[in-house]
Amino acid sequence: MEVPLLYDIFNEDMWELDEEALSALQYFTGTWSIAEIANEIQVKKTEIVDLIENLGTDLIQDQHLDGLPITIKVQPSPIPSLRTILIHATLACNLTCRHCYLGEVEKLYIDPALFCSVIAQLDQLQGLKVLISGGEPLLHPNLFQMLESIKNIRLRKMLLSNGMLINEEMARRLRPLVQEVQISVDGTESHNEFRNNPHAFDKVIQAIKALQSKGLDVSVATMIHSQNLEELSELESILKKLEVKSWALDVPSQTGEFLKHPELYPTIEEAGAALRKFGWGAPFEESHNIYACGAHLCALMPNGDISKCGFFTDQPVGNLNHMSLKDCWEVIQKGFIWEQKELECAKLDCPYLEDCRGGCRFRASVGTGQLFGVDRVKCAAFNFEHPKKE
């Protein structure tokens, strides 16, 4: 991290640490008493007690461990830091969604050794979170073996699924292996048509209930399109009743399969209004305010290609079969992490730039033909009107 942080992978709480707290935490190994820690770093015992109380007993336990002590790794991260990796475990899918940005692709499956290697490398780089996606990741024949192999690596693991394969047995198997499952729900009645499956909506509701019954965090992602605009209020009521952890909405870019369905495009004004009105709880990832969106993310394709994010897979910066994740991230730092001052938004005197970070660079490039162009969907979400040209 850019500064020392303590991250709770179960609740996604984050604490910034000063030098004294960081020094003390390195002795929280299960073999030192509070008095011994205070004496070692030359502070009052009450200061260690205060640190423990501030962090909470759910995070810090007063327990002596026999055998080898817990090791706490603290080392500098690259700046800007790589915090999250999106892994396309497979490109195979059991649906043909009308908004899929991948389009028609070969049904590849990631090699288990590569999967385990990249997780270990992210951990070494002080990463925080792994997003396991597809296609449909549950179609990977070795998914559960791969998840089991990384079970003890202290990163938050989040599975992104269309929900069609999830029942109570699947939820039971996932429970000890991931901290969260995000289910895609793109409307109520329109969800079935959008997903090209007449049973899709009923299946996702069943999947959410099955996951929650096993104690898993469940979040929902929704893509806004012309046919679900009038359904979002109903969907909101359903998701609140289900008590999903968070509801994130976005607008698909006009690429991939979505290009074939212009009748599904919402207007910019409609999309912006929906983004303002709906959604809750999606975690905000702190960053230095100089950067545009996605300054702490990269994506991995099943063949080992690393790219800036899932939308820039046609511009890989390297391949993990030949390069390390650290080396690939250095290439991304040099060519694919942009500062807000480089964007066209910076010329508009927009008061929301630091909050929206210029929106999505891919959507902006599709809409304007320019990588640093304006993401008008994001402008509409903040209700920002562009100054008229004289």
TORVOMAR-581513 format. One record per residue: x, y, z of N, C-alpha, C in turn; chain; residue in one letter. Coordinates in pm, whole numbers, plus 50000, padded with zeros to 5 digits. Example, Ala and Ser with C-alpha at 12.3 -4.5 7.8 and 13.67 -1.06 7.14 Angstrom:
51319|49431|50780|51230|49550|50780|51320|49670|50780|A|A
51285|49775|50708|51367|49894|50714|51290|50003|50787|A|S
END
This chain:
50083|49880|50000|50000|50000|50000|50087|50126|50000|A|M
50026|50236|49958|50097|50363|49961|50130|50405|50103|A|E
50043|50366|50195|50068|50386|50339|50035|50255|50409|A|V
50091|50230|50529|50058|50106|50598|49910|50097|50631|A|P
49848|49984|50593|49706|49963|50617|49684|49824|50675|A|L
49580|49812|50755|49535|49682|50803|49399|49658|50740|A|L
49384|49543|50672|49263|49515|50594|49198|49387|50646|A|Y
49070|49396|50678|48993|49283|50725|48926|49218|50604|A|D
48972|49099|50564|48921|49036|50442|48777|48989|50458|A|I
48728|48978|50580|48591|48930|50601|48488|49042|50595|A|F
48524|49160|50646|48429|49272|50649|48469|49388|50558|A|N
48587|49380|50498|48641|49484|50411|48664|49617|50484|A|E
48679|49610|50618|48718|49728|50693|48868|49752|50673|A|D
48907|49878|50678|49046|49914|50653|49090|50020|50753|A|M
49208|50002|50810|49262|50097|50906|49399|50144|50858|A|W
49417|50275|50857|49550|50329|50827|49631|50331|50957|A|E
49756|50286|50948|49839|50269|51067|49951|50371|51072|A|L
49976|50427|51191|50095|50509|51206|50213|50416|51237|A|D
50333|50472|51245|50452|50389|51262|50449|50309|51392|A|E
50395|50368|51497|50390|50301|51627|50296|50180|51622|A|E
50178|50199|51562|50082|50088|51552|50137|49977|51462|A|A
50201|50016|51352|50261|49917|51263|50368|49836|51334|A|L
50450|49905|51411|50556|49837|51484|50498|49738|51585|A|S
50390|49778|51655|50329|49690|51754|50266|49568|51690|A|A
50197|49586|51576|50125|49476|51514|50218|49364|51469|A|L
50341|49396|51441|50434|49292|51397|50468|49194|51508|A|Q
50429|49229|51633|50450|49139|51746|50322|49064|51784|A|Y
50214|49087|51711|50088|49018|51739|50092|48880|51672|A|F
50178|48795|51721|50205|48665|51658|50152|48547|51738|A|T
50091|48573|51851|50043|48464|51934|50145|48414|52035|A|G
50260|48480|52042|50365|48435|52135|50414|48546|52229|A|T
50368|48670|52207|50409|48783|52291|50290|48829|52374|A|W
50314|48861|52500|50209|48920|52583|50203|49070|52556|A|S
50094|49133|52600|50081|49278|52584|50196|49351|52654|A|I
50227|49306|52774|50336|49370|52849|50469|49354|52776|A|A
50493|49237|52718|50619|49213|52647|50629|49299|52521|A|E
50516|49315|52450|50516|49399|52330|50545|49544|52368|A|I
50478|49593|52472|50499|49730|52517|50644|49754|52556|A|A
50701|49660|52626|50841|49672|52667|50936|49668|52547|A|N
50904|49583|52450|50992|49567|52333|50997|49694|52249|A|E
50882|49758|52229|50881|49878|52144|50883|50007|52227|A|I
50896|49990|52359|50915|50103|52451|50799|50202|52449|A|Q
50679|50146|52470|50560|50230|52489|50488|50182|52613|A|V
50389|50258|52658|50310|50217|52774|50217|50101|52737|A|K
50194|50015|52833|50105|49901|52811|49965|49948|52771|A|K
49922|50061|52827|49788|50113|52796|49774|50151|52649|A|T
49886|50189|52586|49881|50224|52444|49854|50101|52359|A|E
49910|49987|52396|49883|49862|52323|49738|49821|52344|A|I
49689|49837|52467|49550|49804|52497|49456|49893|52415|A|V
49488|50022|52405|49406|50114|52325|49404|50072|52179|A|D
49518|50029|52125|49526|49985|51985|49434|49865|51963|A|L
49437|49771|52055|49353|49651|52044|49206|49689|52049|A|I
49169|49780|52139|49029|49821|52151|48983|49895|52027|A|E
49071|49975|51968|49035|50049|51847|49011|49955|51729|A|N
49091|49851|51721|49077|49755|51612|48959|49661|51635|A|L
48929|49632|51759|48815|49546|51791|48854|49402|51818|A|G
48780|49340|51907|48813|49203|51946|48780|49101|51838|A|T
48697|49140|51739|48671|49047|51629|48796|49031|51542|A|D
48880|49133|51541|48999|49130|51457|49121|49084|51533|A|L
49134|49128|51657|49250|49093|51740|49204|49004|51855|A|I
49261|48887|51865|49224|48794|51971|49340|48778|52069|A|Q
49305|48776|52198|49405|48757|52303|49420|48607|52328|A|D
49515|48548|52259|49530|48403|52265|49676|48365|52247|A|Q
49725|48275|52332|49862|48224|52317|49860|48101|52228|A|H
49946|48101|52126|49952|47991|52032|50074|47905|52059|A|L
50054|47775|52064|50167|47683|52076|50229|47659|51938|A|D
50353|47616|51936|50418|47587|51809|50474|47711|51744|A|G
50483|47708|51610|50543|47819|51538|50455|47942|51545|A|L
50513|48062|51565|50432|48184|51570|50378|48221|51433|A|P
50270|48299|51434|50217|48355|51310|50318|48456|51256|A|I
50342|48454|51127|50431|48553|51067|50348|48663|51002|A|T
50390|48785|51024|50321|48900|50965|50417|48966|50867|A|I
50378|48964|50738|50464|49020|50635|50431|49169|50615|A|K
50533|49250|50625|50516|49393|50600|50629|49436|50508|A|V
50593|49479|50388|50694|49524|50293|50632|49629|50203|A|Q
50714|49716|50144|50660|49823|50060|50590|49766|49937|A|P
50484|49833|49893|50414|49799|49770|50463|49888|49658|A|S
50446|49843|49533|50470|49935|49421|50370|50049|49428|A|P
50406|50164|49377|50317|50281|49381|50289|50330|49239|A|I
50161|50339|49198|50043|50302|49276|50036|50152|49298|A|P
49977|50112|49408|49977|49972|49449|49876|49890|49370|A|S
49910|49763|49349|49816|49668|49291|49738|49605|49404|A|L
49609|49632|49410|49526|49585|49521|49431|49473|49481|A|R
49385|49475|49356|49282|49381|49312|49319|49322|49177|A|T
49298|49192|49162|49314|49130|49031|49185|49060|48993|A|I
49142|49081|48869|49025|49014|48813|49075|48896|48731|A|L
49039|48775|48773|49085|48655|48705|48969|48595|48626|A|I
48986|48589|48494|48891|48517|48410|48929|48369|48416|A|H
48864|48294|48507|48900|48154|48525|48870|48072|48400|A|A
48769|48113|48327|48734|48050|48200|48655|48150|48116|A|T
48655|48127|47985|48570|48207|47898|48444|48130|47859|A|L
48435|48005|47904|48314|47927|47879|48199|47984|47962|A|A
48079|47979|47906|47962|48031|47977|47839|47948|47942|A|C
47745|47944|48035|47620|47871|48014|47506|47963|47975|A|N
47535|48090|47949|47437|48186|47901|47493|48261|47781|A|L
47406|48325|47707|47448|48411|47594|47387|48549|47617|A|T
47446|48622|47709|47392|48751|47751|47408|48856|47642|A|C
47311|48943|47630|47308|49039|47521|47402|49158|47541|A|R
47462|49167|47660|47552|49279|47685|47697|49235|47701|A|H
47726|49106|47683|47859|49054|47714|47967|49124|47631|A|C
48063|49185|47701|48168|49260|47632|48272|49168|47569|A|Y
48275|49040|47611|48373|48947|47555|48337|48904|47414|A|L
48208|48908|47379|48167|48866|47246|48189|48717|47227|A|G
48212|48676|47103|48235|48535|47073|48383|48503|47095|A|E
48410|48413|47190|48547|48381|47226|48564|48231|47238|A|V
48688|48187|47231|48720|48046|47251|48701|48009|47397|A|E
48650|47889|47422|48621|47847|47559|48747|47796|47627|A|K
48826|47890|47678|48952|47855|47744|48931|47837|47894|A|L
49021|47759|47957|49018|47738|48102|49158|47765|48156|A|Y
49167|47841|48264|49298|47873|48320|49364|47748|48378|A|I
49495|47737|48361|49569|47627|48419|49574|47644|48572|A|D
49544|47539|48649|49543|47552|48795|49675|47604|48853|A|P
49787|47563|48793|49917|47609|48844|49932|47760|48824|A|A
49884|47811|48710|49890|47955|48684|49800|48029|48781|A|L
49682|47976|48805|49588|48038|48900|49651|48052|49037|A|F
49710|47945|49087|49770|47948|49220|49891|48040|49224|A|C
49967|48043|49115|50087|48127|49110|50052|48275|49118|A|S
49951|48317|49043|49919|48460|49040|49863|48506|49175|A|V
49790|48418|49244|49739|48454|49377|49855|48473|49474|A|I
49952|48382|49468|50069|48393|49557|50148|48520|49526|A|A
50160|48553|49398|50234|48674|49359|50160|48800|49404|A|Q
50028|48800|49394|49950|48916|49442|49970|48933|49592|A|L
49972|48824|49665|49994|48830|49809|50131|48889|49839|A|D
50231|48851|49763|50366|48904|49783|50373|49054|49755|A|Q
50286|49101|49665|50282|49244|49633|50192|49322|49727|A|L
50146|49256|49835|50059|49318|49936|49921|49353|49881|A|Q
49872|49269|49788|49738|49289|49734|49631|49262|49837|A|G
49506|49297|49802|49395|49284|49897|49288|49187|49850|A|L
49257|49184|49721|49135|49118|49678|49154|49046|49545|A|K
49086|48930|49533|49083|48852|49409|48939|48841|49362|A|V
48910|48881|49239|48779|48866|49178|48789|48751|49079|A|L
48711|48646|49100|48718|48527|49016|48594|48525|48928|A|I
48618|48545|48797|48508|48566|48704|48521|48471|48586|A|S
48449|48502|48479|48450|48422|48357|48419|48510|48239|A|G
48344|48457|48141|48258|48341|48145|48189|48319|48278|A|G
48157|48193|48300|48100|48150|48427|48205|48066|48499|A|E
48264|48120|48607|48376|48051|48672|48342|47912|48725|A|P
48215|47889|48759|48177|47757|48812|48181|47647|48707|A|L
48201|47684|48581|48217|47584|48475|48359|47529|48468|A|L
48454|47594|48539|48592|47542|48537|48594|47408|48610|A|H
48643|47301|48546|48637|47169|48609|48721|47155|48734|A|P
48820|47245|48754|48908|47236|48870|48891|47353|48967|A|N
48778|47424|48956|48763|47546|49036|48776|47519|49185|A|L
48710|47419|49235|48711|47397|49380|48848|47352|49429|A|F
48919|47275|49348|49056|47237|49386|49145|47361|49389|A|Q
49126|47452|49294|49207|47575|49290|49175|47662|49411|A|M
49047|47676|49444|49009|47757|49560|49063|47696|49689|A|L
49060|47565|49698|49112|47498|49818|49261|47523|49833|A|E
49333|47528|49721|49478|47545|49726|49519|47685|49772|A|S
49430|47784|49759|49463|47921|49802|49387|47959|49928|A|I
49324|47864|49991|49237|47889|50105|49306|47967|50216|A|K
49433|47936|50242|49504|47997|50354|49579|48125|50317|A|N
49571|48168|50193|49631|48296|50154|49536|48407|50195|A|I
49585|48503|50271|49499|48602|50334|49466|48718|50240|A|R
49383|48685|50140|49326|48783|50048|49175|48763|50049|A|L
49100|48869|50019|48955|48853|50007|48925|48791|49871|A|R
48853|48679|49871|48819|48610|49748|48671|48630|49717|A|K
48643|48678|49599|48507|48710|49559|48477|48643|49426|A|M
48371|48562|49423|48331|48490|49303|48222|48568|49232|A|L
48239|48594|49101|48141|48665|49020|48069|48562|48933|A|L
47939|48545|48954|47865|48437|48889|47731|48485|48835|A|S
47681|48414|48731|47545|48444|48685|47440|48372|48768|A|N
47484|48285|48860|47392|48223|48955|47320|48099|48906|A|G
47333|48065|48780|47254|47956|48724|47291|47818|48780|A|M
47413|47802|48826|47459|47672|48874|47459|47662|49027|A|L
47416|47767|49094|47428|47770|49240|47300|47718|49306|A|I
47316|47612|49383|47210|47559|49468|47267|47546|49609|A|N
47194|47487|49700|47241|47480|49839|47369|47399|49852|A|E
47383|47292|49774|47505|47212|49781|47625|47291|49729|A|E
47606|47363|49619|47715|47446|49567|47751|47554|49668|A|M
47652|47614|49730|47677|47718|49831|47754|47660|49950|A|A
47718|47539|49990|47789|47474|50102|47937|47454|50068|A|R
47966|47416|49946|48105|47395|49906|48182|47527|49896|A|R
48113|47632|49858|48179|47763|49844|48207|47828|49979|A|L
48125|47797|50079|48130|47869|50206|48269|47882|50267|A|R
48350|47776|50276|48482|47793|50340|48590|47846|50247|A|P
48556|47871|50120|48659|47901|50020|48658|48045|49970|A|L
48544|48113|49978|48536|48252|49934|48464|48332|50041|A|V
48486|48464|50041|48420|48551|50139|48293|48615|50083|A|Q
48280|48618|49951|48164|48686|49892|48135|48627|49755|A|E
48008|48624|49720|47965|48588|49584|47881|48703|49530|A|V
47919|48751|49411|47840|48855|49346|47758|48791|49234|A|Q
47628|48815|49237|47535|48759|49140|47488|48870|49045|A|I
47485|48839|48917|47436|48936|48818|47284|48924|48804|A|S
47217|49036|48826|47070|49042|48812|47038|49167|48732|A|V
46988|49150|48610|46974|49264|48519|46829|49302|48492|A|D
46747|49291|48595|46607|49328|48582|46521|49224|48650|A|G
46390|49236|48634|46297|49135|48687|46246|49053|48566|A|T
46140|49097|48503|46092|49025|48385|46193|49030|48270|A|E
46260|49142|48253|46353|49157|48140|46481|49076|48158|A|S
46510|49034|48281|46633|48959|48305|46638|48831|48221|A|H
46525|48764|48208|46522|48640|48130|46556|48664|47984|A|N
46499|48769|47928|46526|48800|47787|46669|48848|47769|A|E
46715|48933|47861|46851|48988|47854|46954|48876|47861|A|F
46923|48771|47937|47014|48658|47955|46984|48542|47861|A|R
46881|48558|47779|46843|48453|47683|46813|48320|47751|A|N
46743|48327|47865|46705|48205|47937|46575|48232|48011|A|N
46470|48154|47986|46338|48182|48046|46331|48160|48197|A|P
46433|48094|48254|46430|48066|48398|46537|48144|48475|A|H
46604|48237|48409|46722|48303|48468|46688|48378|48596|A|A
46577|48455|48597|46547|48537|48715|46515|48449|48836|A|F
46431|48349|48817|46398|48259|48929|46524|48191|48982|A|D
46614|48154|48893|46737|48086|48935|46827|48176|49018|A|K
46839|48304|48980|46928|48392|49057|46871|48421|49195|A|V
46741|48433|49206|46681|48455|49339|46705|48332|49426|A|I
46688|48213|49370|46717|48091|49444|46864|48084|49484|A|Q
46952|48127|49394|47096|48124|49422|47130|48217|49538|A|A
47073|48337|49539|47099|48433|49647|47055|48374|49781|A|I
46937|48315|49784|46886|48257|49909|46974|48140|49954|A|K
47019|48058|49860|47103|47944|49895|47236|47990|49955|A|A
47297|48090|49895|47425|48142|49945|47409|48203|50083|A|L
47303|48281|50102|47280|48343|50232|47251|48240|50340|A|Q
47186|48130|50302|47154|48027|50400|47280|47961|50455|A|S
47390|47970|50381|47518|47913|50425|47609|48018|50487|A|K
47559|48140|50503|47635|48244|50571|47732|48321|50484|A|G
47716|48314|50353|47805|48388|50263|47754|48530|50239|A|L
47847|48625|50226|47811|48759|50181|47766|48750|50036|A|D
47655|48815|50004|47605|48817|49867|47585|48962|49824|A|V
47642|48994|49708|47619|49125|49647|47557|49103|49510|A|S
47503|49208|49454|47437|49200|49324|47491|49307|49232|A|V
47513|49271|49106|47554|49365|49002|47446|49371|48896|A|A
47412|49491|48854|47307|49511|48753|47357|49600|48642|A|T
47335|49557|48519|47364|49640|48403|47236|49711|48360|A|M
47243|49842|48349|47127|49922|48311|47107|49915|48160|A|I
46983|49884|48119|46950|49883|47976|46808|49935|47959|A|H
46767|49955|47836|46639|50023|47813|46520|49946|47867|A|S
46531|49813|47872|46416|49732|47912|46402|49715|48064|A|Q
46506|49750|48140|46492|49734|48286|46476|49866|48360|A|N
46472|49977|48288|46462|50107|48353|46338|50117|48442|A|L
46226|50061|48394|46101|50068|48470|46091|49958|48574|A|E
46190|49867|48577|46188|49757|48672|46280|49778|48791|A|E
46361|49882|48787|46464|49898|48890|46407|49923|49028|A|L
46295|49993|49036|46231|50015|49168|46183|49882|49226|A|S
46123|49799|49142|46079|49667|49188|46198|49582|49229|A|E
46304|49585|49148|46423|49508|49180|46486|49556|49311|A|L
46485|49686|49332|46537|49742|49456|46462|49685|49577|A|E
46330|49679|49568|46249|49626|49678|46282|49479|49704|A|S
46300|49403|49597|46332|49260|49611|46467|49242|49679|A|I
46566|49318|49635|46702|49303|49688|46711|49351|49833|A|L
46635|49455|49867|46633|49501|50007|46568|49396|50096|A|K
46461|49333|50047|46396|49229|50124|46490|49110|50144|A|K
46571|49081|50043|46668|48972|50054|46790|49011|50139|A|L
46805|49141|50166|46916|49193|50247|47052|49160|50187|A|E
47064|49182|50055|47196|49162|49993|47291|49271|50045|A|V
47419|49235|50050|47519|49324|50109|47532|49455|50033|A|K
47536|49446|49900|47551|49567|49820|47486|49546|49683|A|S
47454|49656|49620|47393|49653|49487|47465|49756|49401|A|W
47543|49708|49305|47621|49796|49218|47558|49798|49079|A|A
47539|49916|49026|47483|49931|48891|47586|49996|48800|A|L
47580|49958|48673|47668|50017|48573|47596|50016|48439|A|D
47658|50076|48340|47601|50083|48206|47697|50013|48110|A|V
47651|49913|48035|47743|49842|47946|47794|49932|47834|A|P
47918|49908|47796|47974|49979|47681|47923|49916|47553|A|S
47915|49997|47450|47864|49949|47322|47976|49874|47248|A|Q
47995|49751|47292|48099|49665|47238|48056|49520|47255|A|T
48128|49426|47194|48095|49285|47208|47953|49255|47163|A|G
47882|49171|47240|47746|49132|47204|47649|49249|47208|A|E
47679|49348|47291|47587|49462|47306|47573|49542|47177|A|F
47675|49536|47092|47669|49606|46964|47555|49554|46876|A|L
47516|49430|46897|47411|49369|46815|47271|49408|46860|A|K
47262|49482|46973|47130|49511|47031|47115|49659|47064|A|H
47118|49746|46963|47104|49890|46990|46971|49926|47054|A|P
46871|49838|47038|46741|49866|47100|46749|49861|47253|A|E
46858|49805|47305|46874|49796|47450|46952|49913|47509|A|L
47004|50002|47422|47084|50113|47475|46993|50212|47548|A|Y
47023|50242|47673|46951|50352|47739|47009|50485|47691|A|P
46932|50592|47702|46991|50722|47673|47087|50758|47786|A|T
47176|50851|47759|47271|50894|47861|47196|50952|47981|A|I
47090|51026|47954|47013|51087|48063|46943|50979|48147|A|E
46888|50877|48081|46823|50768|48154|46924|50692|48240|A|E
47039|50664|48181|47143|50591|48254|47190|50670|48376|A|A
47213|50800|48355|47260|50884|48465|47159|50891|48578|A|G
47031|50904|48543|46927|50912|48646|46920|50782|48726|A|A
46933|50669|48659|46930|50540|48729|47050|50524|48821|A|A
47167|50566|48775|47287|50555|48858|47278|50643|48982|A|L
47213|50759|48968|47195|50848|49084|47098|50791|49185|A|R
46994|50725|49136|46883|50686|49223|46904|50551|49292|A|K
46969|50457|49225|46970|50320|49274|47110|50273|49314|A|F
47110|50169|49398|47236|50107|49441|47273|50147|49583|A|G
47351|50059|49646|47401|50088|49781|47516|49995|49815|A|W
47596|50040|49909|47691|49953|49977|47813|49908|49901|A|G
47828|49944|49774|47947|49900|49701|48069|49966|49765|A|A
48172|49886|49802|48287|49944|49873|48362|50043|49787|A|P
48402|50152|49848|48480|50255|49779|48627|50231|49809|A|F
48706|50223|49705|48848|50196|49722|48926|50327|49724|A|E
48981|50357|49839|49057|50481|49855|49178|50481|49761|A|E
49210|50598|49710|49326|50613|49624|49372|50757|49631|A|S
49493|50781|49585|49537|50919|49575|49452|50990|49470|A|H
49413|51112|49497|49319|51181|49410|49377|51221|49274|A|N
49505|51196|49252|49563|51236|49124|49527|51138|49012|A|I
49486|51015|49046|49468|50911|48945|49326|50906|48889|A|Y
49316|50860|48763|49187|50828|48703|49143|50691|48755|A|A
49033|50640|48700|48975|50516|48752|49069|50397|48734|A|C
49049|50297|48822|49119|50170|48807|49268|50173|48828|A|G
49316|50259|48917|49460|50272|48936|49519|50157|49018|A|A
49435|50067|49069|49484|49959|49156|49436|49822|49110|A|H
49406|49810|48981|49343|49688|48929|49415|49640|48804|A|L
49421|49506|48788|49459|49449|48659|49376|49322|48637|A|C
49381|49268|48516|49300|49151|48481|49387|49043|48419|A|A
49350|48918|48446|49421|48802|48393|49325|48718|48309|A|L
49367|48687|48185|49289|48600|48098|49333|48455|48119|A|M
49251|48357|48078|49286|48217|48101|49419|48175|48037|A|P
49460|48242|47929|49586|48205|47862|49709|48267|47926|A|N
49689|48346|48034|49802|48407|48103|49824|48553|48071|A|G
49749|48609|47974|49764|48751|47939|49719|48840|48054|A|D
49799|48942|48083|49766|49044|48183|49733|49174|48110|A|I
49623|49237|48150|49585|49365|48092|49541|49461|48201|A|S
49522|49585|48161|49483|49691|48254|49355|49656|48331|A|K
49254|49607|48259|49131|49562|48321|49060|49470|48223|A|C
48942|49421|48261|48872|49326|48176|48829|49382|48043|A|G
48824|49514|48029|48784|49575|47902|48900|49594|47805|A|F
49023|49590|47856|49140|49613|47771|49215|49483|47742|A|F
49142|49372|47735|49208|49243|47715|49272|49230|47577|A|T
49232|49315|47482|49295|49312|47350|49428|49389|47349|A|D
49465|49444|47465|49592|49516|47476|49673|49461|47595|A|Q
49710|49332|47589|49786|49274|47701|49924|49339|47715|A|P
49967|49351|47839|50099|49410|47865|50205|49302|47884|A|V
50162|49179|47895|50256|49069|47915|50178|48942|47943|A|G
50251|48832|47958|50188|48703|47984|50258|48637|48103|A|N
50180|48589|48199|50236|48535|48322|50309|48402|48301|A|L
50297|48345|48183|50377|48227|48153|50522|48264|48124|A|N
50545|48394|48100|50679|48439|48065|50729|48554|48152|A|H
50637|48624|48222|50672|48738|48304|50610|48722|48442|A|M
50667|48792|48539|50607|48792|48673|50495|48895|48678|A|S
50406|48880|48777|50299|48978|48797|50359|49114|48828|A|L
50466|49116|48904|50533|49242|48938|50581|49313|48812|A|K
50643|49240|48720|50692|49301|48596|50576|49351|48510|A|D
50468|49273|48504|50351|49317|48426|50291|49444|48486|A|C
50284|49449|48620|50228|49567|48686|50314|49690|48657|A|W
50444|49673|48649|50532|49786|48617|50503|49840|48478|A|E
50470|49752|48383|50433|49797|48249|50302|49874|48254|A|V
50205|49824|48332|50077|49893|48347|50097|50030|48411|A|I
50184|50037|48511|50211|50165|48577|50261|50269|48478|A|Q
50342|50227|48384|50403|50320|48290|50308|50362|48178|A|K
50220|50271|48135|50140|50301|48017|49991|50300|48032|A|G
49939|50248|48146|49795|50232|48158|49737|50288|48287|A|F
49813|50363|48361|49759|50433|48478|49770|50582|48450|A|I
49655|50645|48445|49650|50784|48400|49614|50877|48513|A|W
49662|50999|48504|49628|51100|48603|49508|51180|48555|A|E
49432|51229|48650|49311|51304|48616|49342|51426|48529|A|Q
49457|51486|48550|49491|51607|48475|49510|51580|48327|A|K
49529|51451|48288|49544|51416|48147|49409|51408|48075|A|E
49301|51398|48149|49170|51374|48090|49107|51503|48037|A|L
49019|51485|47938|48943|51598|47887|48856|51659|47997|A|E
48816|51573|48093|48734|51622|48205|48803|51736|48279|A|C
48934|51729|48287|49009|51830|48364|48994|51969|48303|A|A
48958|51976|48173|48943|52105|48107|48804|52165|48126|A|K
48714|52087|48187|48574|52129|48199|48542|52197|48331|A|L
48643|52210|48418|48622|52270|48549|48509|52199|48623|A|D
48512|52065|48618|48407|51983|48680|48435|51968|48830|A|C
48338|52001|48915|48359|51991|49060|48356|51847|49111|A|P
48319|51751|49025|48305|51612|49069|48422|51523|49025|A|Y
48523|51580|48964|48629|51500|48904|48698|51410|49005|A|L
48727|51462|49124|48797|51380|49223|48710|51265|49272|A|E
48578|51280|49266|48488|51173|49310|48468|51068|49201|A|D
48449|51111|49078|48421|51015|48971|48547|50966|48902|A|C
48660|51036|48921|48789|51001|48862|48784|50991|48710|A|R
48691|51064|48651|48683|51065|48505|48601|50952|48446|A|G
48540|50870|48533|48458|50761|48481|48541|50649|48421|A|G
48479|50571|48333|48541|50454|48273|48616|50495|48146|A|C
48747|50464|48143|48828|50499|48026|48786|50419|47902|A|R
48745|50296|47921|48703|50217|47806|48573|50272|47748|A|F
48476|50301|47836|48348|50356|47788|48369|50492|47722|A|R
48460|50571|47778|48490|50701|47717|48552|50684|47578|A|A
48641|50588|47564|48707|50567|47435|48609|50513|47331|A|S
48515|50427|47374|48413|50376|47282|48319|50489|47239|A|V
48284|50574|47335|48189|50681|47306|48246|50798|47228|A|G
48376|50826|47247|48435|50945|47184|48546|50912|47085|A|T
48595|50789|47089|48708|50755|47003|48840|50798|47061|A|G
48838|50852|47183|48961|50901|47246|48974|50842|47387|A|Q
49092|50789|47417|49116|50729|47547|49093|50828|47660|A|L
49130|50954|47640|49116|51055|47744|48989|51137|47728|A|F
48898|51087|47644|48772|51157|47623|48682|51155|47745|A|G
48567|51219|47732|48472|51234|47843|48377|51114|47846|A|V
48362|51055|47963|48263|50949|47985|48132|51018|48023|A|D
48047|51041|47924|47926|51120|47946|47825|51049|48035|A|R
47832|50917|48041|47744|50844|48133|47776|50883|48277|A|V
47905|50890|48308|47945|50928|48443|47909|51074|48472|A|K
47923|51159|48373|47881|51299|48390|47733|51306|48426|A|C
47653|51226|48354|47509|51226|48380|47478|51172|48519|A|A
47559|51076|48565|47538|51020|48699|47557|51126|48806|A|A
47647|51221|48781|47670|51330|48876|47588|51454|48842|A|F
47501|51440|48738|47415|51549|48695|47496|51672|48654|A|N
47611|51646|48591|47698|51754|48547|47666|51789|48403|A|F
47636|51917|48379|47607|51963|48244|47732|52022|48183|A|E
47762|51977|48062|47880|52028|47993|47856|52172|47948|A|H
47958|52255|47963|47944|52393|47916|47923|52396|47764|A|P
47832|52481|47720|47803|52490|47577|47915|52561|47505|A|K
47949|52507|47387|48053|52569|47306|47999|52694|47238|A|K
48078|52798|47242|48033|52925|47180|48060|52922|47030|A|E
END
